[in-house]
Amino acid sequence: MANMKAVQVAQAHGAFEMVERPIPEPGPNQVRVRVEACGICHSDLLAKEGFWPGITYPRVPGHEVAGNVDKAGSEVAKWKPGDRVGVGWHAGHCFVCESCRTGDFINCERGQITGLTLDGGYAEFLVVPQEALARIPGGLSAVDAAPLLCAGITTFNALRNSGARPGDLVAVQGVGGLGHLAIQFSSRMGFRTVAISSGKDKEALARKLGAHAYIDAGSADPAEELRKMRGAHVVFCTAPSGKAIAPLIDGLKQRGKMVIVAAANDPVPLVPTHLLSGRSIAGWPAGTSKDSEDAMSFSVLTGVRPMIETFPLERAAEAYAHMLSNKARFRVVLAVA
């Protein structure tokens, strides 16, 4: 049996280790993907540190996978070898639980998660259920597609479901791994886009990405600045800081919505009177493989691209540390093949 290279974590809090593993065989409803690129996401620490409930080891992380179909199971009709495909966070669903019966596959009670409940893309091959696959459109390279399968789909899907309409003011908090994509998606969806970050150093980049205005939260009250613009229809929070998120609630217009996609660990203090005008606060999960296809197709149509730094698979540990350092600009991608 032929072997492949993979980077795994043998136990919670363990080190990354390069190993040789047998190339996995797909089951009847599964597809084997030859990995070309895999993005490194902050959520990979759930596998690295053992924070995901019930995770088993050894585990290969990685849920931003771009590659091509290498082998399809006997019951797979849609996919054939050579098809360019991506695999994101959502790696399959049961089709029979209450969430699935209503079409809410992302909240499946027994949903699979790439790199957590099954092995992910820090490897030359992976096997996933066929419903996990998203078709990568022409004009999008594997290294560009990979971050769109997590950071991209999360920001794209949340924005298009935010309730904002073309011409509405959307404020994007944070110009980082999520924020630099959110700014691009927001402006290309026709929203009047305001970027918010601390310091003047990111203003030029924010405007280059498509922001129509920039607020330096280090020298001005961002909520007050938004109120001067008659308030935001949507405040889109991408930087994981509850302390930075909380004041922005007061920058919403009446019946405006705060959408949080940043996984902040600290609380977001809330004054209930801020919500009495009909303002609301919501989070948003990533999405299904169909949502990933939509995000990638929209990116090709409008020219949205992630800003990336690439590393070879053999330097996965270094790449992961670079991501955690917050020095990456802005997504780190393993170029596997």
N, C-alpha and C positions, 0 to 999 in steps of 0.2 A: 504493500500500500504506500502510495506517495505521501510525502510530508510537506508541510507548509511552515513558514515562519509566523509566529504570533508573539505579541507582548501581553503577558498576563500578570495578574496579581494573585498570589498564592493564598493570601489570608488578609483579613482586615488590617489596615495600617501597614501592609506589606509593601515591599519595593516592587517596582516594575521589573520584570525579567523576560528576556528574549528566550523563547523555547521553540523546539520543533514539535509539531503536533501532526497527527494524521489528518489529511484533508477530509473534512466531513462530507458525508453522503446525505443528500436531501431525501426526506420522506415523500409520500405520494402527493401531498399538497404544499410542498416546500420547494424553494429555489436556492441553488447555490450561487453566490455572487463572488466573482473575482474582484477584489478591492483594488481600486486605483488611488483613492484618496480618502482620508478620514479626518474630519475636523476634531479638534480637542476642545471640549466644552467644560465650563466650570462644574457642571453637574456630574462630570466623570469622577469627582471626588466621592460621590455616593458609593461607587464601586471600590475606589482606592481605599477609602477609610472605613468601609463597612457600614455606612449610615442607612442603606436601604434595607427595610425590614425583610428578613427571610432570605437575603442574598446568599448564594452558595459559592464556594471556591473550589478550585481556581476559576477566575473569571477574566475574560478578555473584555476591556471597556470599549467604548466608542459608539456613538449613536448619530454621527454625521457622515454617512457612508455613501460614496459614489463609486460606481464600477460598472461591470457588465455581467449579464447572465452567463454563467459557466455551465450549469446543468439544471434542468427542470424536472420535477417529480412527475410520476406517471399520470396524476390527475390534474396537472397544470396545463391549461390550454392557451392562456393569454400570452405567456412569456416564452421566448425561445432563446437559445444560446446566441450571444452577441448583442442582445438588446441592452442599451445603456439605461441603467437603473440607479435609483438612490434609495436608501433606507434611513429613516429618521428615528426619533424617540419611540414613536408608536410602532410596535412590531407585530401587531396582530390582535384579534379579538375573538370572543367565543361565539358570537352571533345569536346567543340564546338568553343572556341575562336581560334584566329589565332595561338597562341602558342601551344595549344593542338592539332590543326590540323596538326602541324608539328612534334608532339611527344615530344614537349618541355613542359612537364607537370609541371615541377617545376616553370615555369614562367607563369602559367595560370593566365589570367586576373582576374579570380574570384576564385582563389585558396583558400582553407581553411587552416588554421594554428592552430595546436593543442595548446590549452592554450591561444589563442588570439582571433580568430574568433569563436571558440567553446571551451567548457570546456576541461581542460586537466587532467593530471594524479596525481595531489595532491588530490586524492580521491580514494575510494574503487572501484568505477566503472566509466567508461566513455563510451560514444557512439560516433562512428566515421563512415564515409563512408567506405564501404568495400575495396575500392581501397587504403585506407590508411594503410592497414595491411601488415606487413612483417612477414614471418614465422621465428621463432627462432629455430635454429638448435639444435640438441642434443649436449650435452657437454658444453653448455653455460648456466650459471645460470642467473636468472632474474636480480640480482643486477649487474652482469657483462654486461649483454645485454643492460641495460638501457642507459649508457653513449655512447655505440656504435651507438645508434640511433640518435645521434646529433654530438658530438665531433668525434665519430668514422667514421660515414658516410662522414662527411665533409672532414676529412683529407684523408681517403681512396679514396674517389671519386675524389677529387682534384688531388691527386698524380697520380692516374691511368689515368687521362686525361691531365696530364701536358705535355706530349710529351717526357718525359724522357724514356730511354731504359735501360735494365739491364747493369750495369757497369758504367753508367753515374754518375757524381758527383751531388748529391742533398744536399744542405745545408738547415737545418731546424733551423730557428730562433725561439728561445724560448723553454724552457723545462718545460712546465706547463700543463694545462688541455688539450690543443690541441697538444702541442709539444711532450709530452711524448707518445702519440699515433702515431703522425706523424713519429717519429724516428723509432718506431717499424714497422709500415707499410712500410716505405721507405727501411729499411734494408732487410726486408723479401720479398720485390718486386725485390730485386737484385740491388738496387742502392747503389753506394758508398756514404755513409751517413755521413755528417759532422754536428754535433750539435753546435749551437752558443748560448751562454748565458753569462751574466755578473757574474764573480766570478768563482773560482775554485771549489766551493762546489758542483756544479751539474755535474762535469765531471764524477765521478764514476758512478752516476746514468745513465747519458747519454750513457756511454759505456755499462753498464749492459743492457740497453734497446735495444742496437744494433748499436749504433753509432761507426763508424770506426775511427773517429777523433773528437776532441773537440777544439773549439776556445773560449777562454775567452775574451769577448768583453770589459771587464773592464781593461785589461792590454795589448791588442793588437788591431790593426786595422783589423776588420774581413774581410773587402773587400781586403785588401792587403794580408792577409793570404790565402784567396780563390784564389787570382791571383797567389800566389806561387804554388798552386795546379793546375794551368792552367785554373782556372775559373770554376764556377759552371754552369752546364747545367740548373739547376733549383735552385732558392732560394725560399724556402717555408716559408712564414711569418705567425707565429702563435701567437706572442705576440703583443698586441694592443698598439703599440707606433710608431707613424709616424716618430718621431725623430730617433728611433732605426732602423726602416725599411729603411729609405732613403739612408744611406751610402752603403747599401748592393747591390744597383743597380750596383755599380762599381765593384762588385765581380763576376758578371756574365761574362761568356765567350761570344764571338760573337754569336749572334742569341740565346743567353740564355733567359730564361723566369723567371720573378718574379711572383709567385703566392701568392696572399694575401687572407688568410681566417680569419685573425684577424680583428675584428670590431674596428679599431682605430678611436678615435674622432678627433685627431689632424691631420693636413695635412701632406702629404708626399712630401717634397720639391723635385723638379725634375729639373735637368740640361738637356735640350733637347739633347745636344751632346752625352749624355750617351746612347741614343737610336739609334744613327745613324749607329751603327754597326749591326742593326737588332735585338737588345734586345727588349723585350716587357714586359709589366706589365699587369696582369690580376687578376680578382677575381674569386671566385667560390662559388656557392650556395651549399646547402647540397645535396639534391637528392630526388628521389622518394622512395617508399616502396621497389621496386625491387633493387635499389641501396643499401638500408639498408640490404636486404637479402644477397647481394653480400659481403658487408662489414662484416657481422656476420659470413658468411660461410668461408671467407678468414681468419678471426680471429681464428676460430676453427681449420682450416687447419694448420695454421702457429704458433699458440700459442700466438697471440696478446691478451693482456688483459689490461683493464684500471686499474689504481691504484685508489682505492675508499675509502671513509669514509661513513659509513651508520648511519642514524638517523631514528627513528620511525616517522610515519606521525604526531603524536601529537607534535613533536618538529620541525615542518617545518620552523617556524620563526627563530629558532636558527640555523638550518641547512642553511637557506638562508643567514643569517648574516655571518656564517662561510665561505660560498662561496665568499661573497663580500669582506671579509677581506683579501683575497689572501693567507690565511694560510692553506687552504685545500690542501691535497696531494693525488690525484689531482682533483678527481671528487667527488661530494657529492651526495649521493643517499638516497632517502626515501625508507625504507623497509616497504611496506604497508601491506603485508599479508605474 
